Amino acid sequence: MTLTGAQRKNALRFIFLLGIVSLFADMTYEGGRSITGPYLSLLGASAATVGLVSGAGELVGYALRLISGYIADRTRQYWLFTIVGYIINLLAVPLLALAGRWEVAAILIVVERFGKALRTPSRDVMLSYATRQVGTGFGFGLHEFMDQIGAVAGPLIAAFALYLRSGHYRLAFALLFVPASLGLLVLLISRLLYPSPQQLEVKSASTLSYPAGEKLPLVFWAYIFFTTLTVAGYAHFQLISYHFKAQNVIPDAQIPLLFALAMGVDALVALPIGKLFDQKGLPVLTLLPLLTLPVPFLVFSFNYWLALTGVLLWGAAMGIQETVMRAAVAEIIPREKRGLAYGIFNAAYGAAWFLGSALLGALYTISIPHTILAATSLELISLPLLLRIPKLFRS
């Protein structure tokens, strides 16, 4: 059965609507995340507390996706999880303007990540229904492109607010209520227009088919193992920016601008890499460890231009992670089990990045060459496993 033009347009419209939601959502929480560190410091939190709060937030934000994805699959209440998650995720950020103590701000920061954990697997499942009709790579690439526009705009809004009134972080958080409200409005409109997004995926879409009672396939677990290795070797920008500051590689004022630049590269990479994935399939994932390999040599250097090049590659690798790695799950797993699969994928991704960042950070205190060696070793180890995945997929 060939897709009609109307079916394809309907799927694209749904992807676009969820992309608009993500654009406003990223404006909100990435804008907030760009200033939560100094805001906590202003409220009296120590550096150790800031690190603990950010780490706890990321752990909650990824680990709980396993549970929310499993429950969403069992109940099929994908819209409910998505809407409730976005409400918590988005409103927690502007509420930071009312926090008078660092303890209250810390709770809101973790709550914001909890909201993201609640809604992400369900949203990705609904996205997969539509992306299967237009190309999973292109569909997730379009969503990531729009998502990253917000990721660039949000920190710029926060910076503009601080420029208008220096040191008034509460004004910056309060301004973020505007994109938060717009994101929730578009989300509710999407729910009214597409109450049953599973109908977007017609039976002609090719995917591996497993009986509902069977376990997830071996190829999925191989893919998860590859994901944990390659993500563990991917240095977090917090460690990279720490190096820039500690070694005086990049001027302080330029560090947040470099992060915005990396997010812009992420957006530009998303669409073409998504289309390439639709044409070439799973082997496109090989680009991720290959692209990531030179990053630690560049970002942990002491040269401004080498560091800048490394940040550009870091952003490109992030674009592949957020596009192709999510799209691959939809290619491997039938729709009845995608909530659980996306939950496992996101939990593994978050745990690997958390543990990898902890390892690289600890090694950085010993020596920078140790950090570079660990990061590149993890990427090299992931390559042989990745080469096995397409064979398992076809078997």
C-alpha positions as CSV (number, residue, x, y, z in Angstrom):
1,M,0.0,0.0,0.0
2,T,1.5,3.3,-1.2
3,L,1.1,6.4,1.0
4,T,-1.2,9.1,-0.4
5,G,-0.2,12.7,-0.5
6,A,-2.8,13.5,2.1
7,Q,-1.4,10.8,4.5
8,R,2.1,12.2,4.1
9,K,1.0,15.8,4.6
10,N,-0.9,14.7,7.7
11,A,2.2,13.0,9.2
12,L,4.4,16.0,8.4
13,R,1.8,18.3,10.0
14,F,1.9,16.3,13.2
15,I,5.8,16.3,13.3
16,F,5.8,20.0,12.7
17,L,3.3,20.7,15.5
18,L,5.4,18.6,18.0
19,G,8.5,20.4,16.7
20,I,6.9,23.7,17.6
21,V,6.1,22.4,21.0
22,S,9.8,21.3,21.4
23,L,11.0,24.6,20.1
24,F,9.2,26.6,22.8
25,A,10.0,23.9,25.4
26,D,13.8,24.1,24.7
27,M,13.6,27.9,24.8
28,T,12.2,27.5,28.3
29,Y,14.3,24.9,29.9
30,E,17.6,25.5,28.0
31,G,17.2,29.2,28.7
32,G,16.8,28.3,32.4
33,R,19.6,25.7,32.5
34,S,22.0,28.3,31.0
35,I,21.8,30.4,34.2
36,T,20.8,28.0,37.0
37,G,24.4,27.6,38.1
38,P,25.1,31.2,38.9
39,Y,21.5,31.6,40.2
40,L,22.1,28.8,42.8
41,S,25.4,30.5,43.7
42,L,23.5,33.8,44.2
43,L,21.1,32.0,46.5
44,G,24.0,30.7,48.6
45,A,24.6,27.2,47.3
46,S,28.2,25.9,47.2
47,A,30.0,24.6,44.1
48,A,29.6,21.1,45.4
49,T,25.9,21.6,45.8
50,V,25.5,22.9,42.3
51,G,27.3,19.8,40.9
52,L,25.1,17.5,43.1
53,V,21.9,19.2,42.0
54,S,22.7,19.2,38.3
55,G,23.8,15.5,38.5
56,A,20.7,14.5,40.4
57,G,18.6,16.3,37.9
58,E,20.2,14.5,34.9
59,L,20.0,11.1,36.7
60,V,16.3,11.6,37.4
61,G,15.7,13.0,33.9
62,Y,17.0,9.9,32.2
63,A,16.6,7.0,34.6
64,L,12.9,7.5,35.2
65,R,12.2,7.3,31.4
66,L,12.5,3.5,31.7
67,I,9.5,3.4,34.1
68,S,7.4,6.0,32.3
69,G,8.0,4.3,29.0
70,Y,7.0,0.9,30.4
71,I,3.8,2.3,32.0
72,A,2.9,4.2,28.8
73,D,3.2,1.1,26.8
74,R,1.0,-0.9,29.2
75,T,-1.7,1.8,29.4
76,R,-1.3,3.3,25.9
77,Q,-1.9,6.7,27.5
78,Y,0.8,8.4,25.5
79,W,-1.0,11.8,25.3
80,L,-1.6,11.8,29.1
81,F,2.1,11.2,29.9
82,T,3.2,13.7,27.3
83,I,0.9,16.5,28.5
84,V,1.4,16.0,32.2
85,G,5.2,15.8,31.6
86,Y,5.3,19.0,29.6
87,I,3.2,20.9,32.2
88,I,5.7,19.9,35.0
89,N,8.7,20.3,32.7
90,L,7.8,23.8,31.6
91,L,6.2,25.5,34.5
92,A,9.0,24.5,36.9
93,V,11.4,26.8,35.1
94,P,9.6,30.2,35.5
95,L,8.7,29.2,39.0
96,L,12.4,29.5,39.8
97,A,11.8,33.3,39.8
98,L,9.9,32.8,43.0
99,A,12.5,30.7,44.8
100,G,13.9,32.6,47.7
101,R,16.2,29.8,48.9
102,W,18.6,27.6,47.1
103,E,16.9,24.5,48.5
104,V,13.6,25.5,46.8
105,A,15.5,26.2,43.5
106,A,17.2,22.8,43.7
107,I,13.8,21.0,44.1
108,L,12.4,22.9,41.1
109,I,15.5,22.0,39.0
110,V,15.0,18.3,39.7
111,V,11.3,18.5,39.2
112,E,11.8,20.0,35.8
113,R,13.9,17.0,34.8
114,F,11.3,14.7,36.3
115,G,8.7,16.2,33.9
116,K,11.0,15.6,31.0
117,A,11.5,12.0,32.0
118,L,7.7,11.6,32.2
119,R,6.9,12.9,28.7
120,T,9.9,12.0,26.5
121,P,9.3,8.3,25.8
122,S,5.6,8.9,25.1
123,R,6.3,11.8,22.8
124,D,9.0,9.9,20.9
125,V,6.5,7.0,20.4
126,M,3.9,9.3,18.9
127,L,6.6,10.9,16.8
128,S,7.6,7.5,15.5
129,Y,4.1,6.9,14.2
130,A,4.4,9.9,11.9
131,T,8.1,9.6,11.1
132,R,7.5,6.1,9.7
133,Q,5.5,7.6,6.9
134,V,8.0,10.3,5.8
135,G,11.3,8.6,6.7
136,T,12.3,8.1,10.3
137,G,15.6,9.9,9.8
138,F,14.0,12.9,8.1
139,G,11.1,13.0,10.6
140,F,13.3,12.9,13.7
141,G,15.8,15.3,11.9
142,L,13.0,17.8,11.3
143,H,12.0,17.6,14.9
144,E,15.5,18.0,16.2
145,F,16.1,21.0,13.9
146,M,13.2,22.8,15.4
147,D,14.1,21.6,18.9
148,Q,17.6,23.1,18.6
149,I,16.3,26.5,17.3
150,G,14.7,26.8,20.7
151,A,17.9,25.5,22.4
152,V,19.8,28.4,20.8
153,A,17.1,31.1,21.4
154,G,16.5,30.2,25.1
155,P,20.0,31.1,26.4
156,L,20.0,34.2,24.2
157,I,16.7,35.3,25.9
158,A,18.2,34.8,29.3
159,A,21.4,36.7,28.3
160,F,19.2,39.5,27.0
161,A,17.3,39.7,30.3
162,L,20.5,39.9,32.2
163,Y,21.8,42.5,29.9
164,L,18.8,44.7,30.5
165,R,19.0,44.3,34.3
166,S,22.4,43.0,35.3
167,G,22.2,40.3,38.0
168,H,18.4,40.1,38.0
169,Y,18.1,36.4,37.3
170,R,14.5,36.4,38.5
171,L,13.5,38.6,35.5
172,A,15.1,36.1,33.2
173,F,13.2,33.1,34.7
174,A,10.0,35.1,34.6
175,L,10.4,35.9,30.9
176,L,10.6,32.2,30.2
177,F,7.0,31.9,31.2
178,V,6.1,33.2,27.7
179,P,7.6,30.4,25.6
180,A,6.4,27.9,28.3
181,S,2.8,29.0,27.9
182,L,3.1,29.0,24.1
183,G,4.5,25.5,24.1
184,L,1.6,24.2,26.2
185,L,-0.9,25.9,24.0
186,V,0.4,24.3,20.8
187,L,0.6,20.9,22.7
188,L,-3.1,21.1,23.5
189,I,-4.0,22.1,20.0
190,S,-2.0,19.1,18.8
191,R,-4.0,16.8,21.1
192,L,-7.3,18.2,19.7
193,L,-6.2,17.7,16.1
194,Y,-4.5,14.3,16.6
195,P,-6.3,12.4,19.4
196,S,-5.1,9.0,18.0
197,P,-1.6,9.5,16.5
198,Q,-1.1,5.7,16.2
199,Q,-3.4,5.9,13.1
200,L,-0.7,7.9,11.3
201,E,1.4,4.7,11.0
202,V,-0.2,2.7,8.2
203,K,0.4,-1.0,7.9
204,S,2.6,-0.6,4.8
205,A,5.3,0.9,6.8
206,S,8.2,-1.6,7.0
207,T,9.4,-2.5,10.5
208,L,10.4,-5.7,12.2
209,S,7.4,-7.5,13.5
210,Y,7.4,-9.4,16.7
211,P,4.5,-11.0,18.5
212,A,3.3,-8.8,21.4
213,G,4.3,-11.3,24.0
214,E,7.9,-11.8,22.9
215,K,10.9,-10.0,24.4
216,L,12.8,-7.2,22.8
217,P,15.0,-8.5,20.0
218,L,18.8,-9.2,20.3
219,V,19.6,-6.4,17.8
220,F,18.0,-3.9,20.2
221,W,20.2,-4.9,23.1
222,A,23.3,-4.8,20.9
223,Y,22.2,-1.3,19.9
224,I,21.8,-0.3,23.6
225,F,25.3,-1.7,24.3
226,F,26.8,0.4,21.4
227,T,24.9,3.4,22.7
228,T,26.3,3.2,26.2
229,L,29.9,2.9,24.9
230,T,29.8,5.7,22.4
231,V,27.9,8.1,24.7
232,A,30.2,7.3,27.7
233,G,33.1,8.6,25.6
234,Y,31.3,11.8,24.7
235,A,32.5,14.6,27.0
236,H,29.8,16.7,28.6
237,F,30.0,20.4,27.8
238,Q,30.3,21.3,31.5
239,L,33.6,19.5,31.6
240,I,34.7,21.1,28.3
241,S,33.7,24.6,29.5
242,Y,35.5,23.9,32.8
243,H,38.7,23.2,30.8
244,F,38.2,26.4,28.8
245,K,38.0,28.4,32.0
246,A,40.6,26.6,34.0
247,Q,43.2,26.7,31.3
248,N,42.3,30.2,29.9
249,V,41.6,28.7,26.5
250,I,38.4,30.7,25.8
251,P,37.4,34.0,27.3
252,D,34.6,33.7,29.8
253,A,32.1,35.8,27.9
254,Q,32.5,33.6,24.8
255,I,31.9,30.2,26.5
256,P,28.1,30.4,26.6
257,L,28.2,31.7,23.0
258,L,30.2,28.7,22.0
259,F,27.5,26.5,23.5
260,A,24.8,28.3,21.5
261,L,27.0,27.8,18.4
262,A,27.2,24.1,19.1
263,M,23.4,23.9,19.4
264,G,23.2,25.7,16.0
265,V,25.5,23.2,14.4
266,D,23.3,20.4,15.9
267,A,20.3,21.9,14.2
268,L,22.0,22.3,10.8
269,V,23.3,18.6,10.9
270,A,19.9,17.1,11.9
271,L,18.0,17.3,8.6
272,P,20.8,16.1,6.2
273,I,21.9,13.3,8.6
274,G,18.3,12.2,8.9
275,K,17.8,12.0,5.2
276,L,21.1,10.1,4.9
277,F,19.8,7.6,7.5
278,D,16.7,7.1,5.4
279,Q,18.8,6.3,2.3
280,K,21.6,4.2,3.9
281,G,20.0,2.8,7.1
282,L,21.8,1.7,10.3
283,P,25.4,1.9,8.9
284,V,25.1,5.7,9.1
285,L,25.6,5.3,12.8
286,T,29.2,4.6,12.1
287,L,29.6,8.4,11.6
288,L,29.0,9.0,15.3
289,P,32.1,7.4,16.9
290,L,34.2,8.4,13.9
291,L,33.1,12.0,14.3
292,T,33.5,11.9,18.0
293,L,37.0,10.5,18.0
294,P,38.9,13.8,17.3
295,V,36.7,15.8,19.7
296,P,38.7,15.2,22.9
297,F,42.0,16.0,21.2
298,L,40.6,19.3,20.1
299,V,38.4,20.5,23.0
300,F,41.0,19.6,25.6
301,S,43.8,21.3,23.7
302,F,45.2,24.7,24.7
303,N,44.7,26.4,21.4
304,Y,41.7,28.7,20.8
305,W,41.1,27.6,17.2
306,L,41.5,23.9,17.9
307,A,39.0,24.2,20.7
308,L,36.6,26.1,18.5
309,T,36.8,23.3,15.9
310,G,36.3,20.7,18.6
311,V,33.1,22.5,19.8
312,L,31.7,22.5,16.2
313,L,32.4,18.7,15.9
314,W,30.8,18.2,19.4
315,G,27.7,20.0,18.2
316,A,27.6,17.9,15.0
317,A,27.9,14.7,17.0
318,M,25.0,15.8,19.2
319,G,22.9,16.3,16.1
320,I,23.5,12.7,15.1
321,Q,22.8,11.4,18.6
322,E,19.5,13.3,18.8
323,T,18.4,12.4,15.3
324,V,19.7,9.1,14.0
325,M,20.0,7.3,17.4
326,R,16.3,8.0,18.1
327,A,15.2,7.1,14.6
328,A,17.0,3.8,14.8
329,V,14.8,2.6,17.7
330,A,11.7,3.2,15.5
331,E,13.3,1.1,12.7
332,I,14.2,-1.8,15.1
333,I,11.1,-2.0,17.3
334,P,7.4,-2.5,16.4
335,R,5.1,0.2,17.6
336,E,3.5,-1.9,20.3
337,K,6.8,-2.0,22.3
338,R,8.3,1.4,21.4
339,G,7.4,3.1,24.7
340,L,9.4,0.5,26.7
341,A,12.2,0.6,24.0
342,Y,12.5,4.4,24.2
343,G,12.4,4.2,27.9
344,I,15.3,1.7,28.0
345,F,17.2,3.7,25.3
346,N,16.9,7.0,27.2
347,A,17.7,5.4,30.6
348,A,20.8,3.7,29.1
349,Y,21.8,7.0,27.3
350,G,21.5,9.0,30.5
351,A,23.3,6.5,32.7
352,A,26.1,6.2,30.2
353,W,26.6,9.9,29.9
354,F,26.4,10.4,33.7
355,L,29.0,7.6,34.4
356,G,31.2,8.6,31.4
357,S,31.2,12.2,32.5
358,A,32.1,11.2,36.1
359,L,35.0,9.0,34.7
360,L,36.3,11.7,32.4
361,G,36.0,14.3,35.1
362,A,37.9,12.2,37.6
363,L,40.6,11.4,35.0
364,Y,40.9,15.2,34.2
365,T,42.0,15.8,37.8
366,I,44.9,13.3,37.2
367,S,45.9,14.5,33.7
368,I,44.4,15.7,30.5
369,P,46.0,13.0,28.4
370,H,44.3,10.4,30.6
371,T,40.9,12.0,29.8
372,I,41.6,12.0,26.1
373,L,42.8,8.4,26.1
374,A,39.6,7.2,28.0
375,A,37.3,9.1,25.7
376,T,38.9,7.8,22.4
377,S,39.2,4.3,23.8
378,L,35.4,4.1,24.5
379,E,34.6,5.3,20.9
380,L,37.0,2.8,19.4
381,I,35.6,-0.1,21.4
382,S,32.1,0.8,20.2
383,L,32.9,0.5,16.5
384,P,33.2,-3.4,16.2
385,L,29.9,-3.7,18.0
386,L,28.2,-1.2,15.7
387,L,29.3,-3.1,12.6
388,R,27.4,-6.1,13.9
389,I,24.1,-4.3,14.3
390,P,23.0,-4.2,10.6
391,K,23.8,-8.0,10.4
392,L,21.6,-8.7,13.4
393,F,18.9,-6.4,12.0
394,R,18.7,-8.4,8.8
395,S,18.9,-11.8,10.5
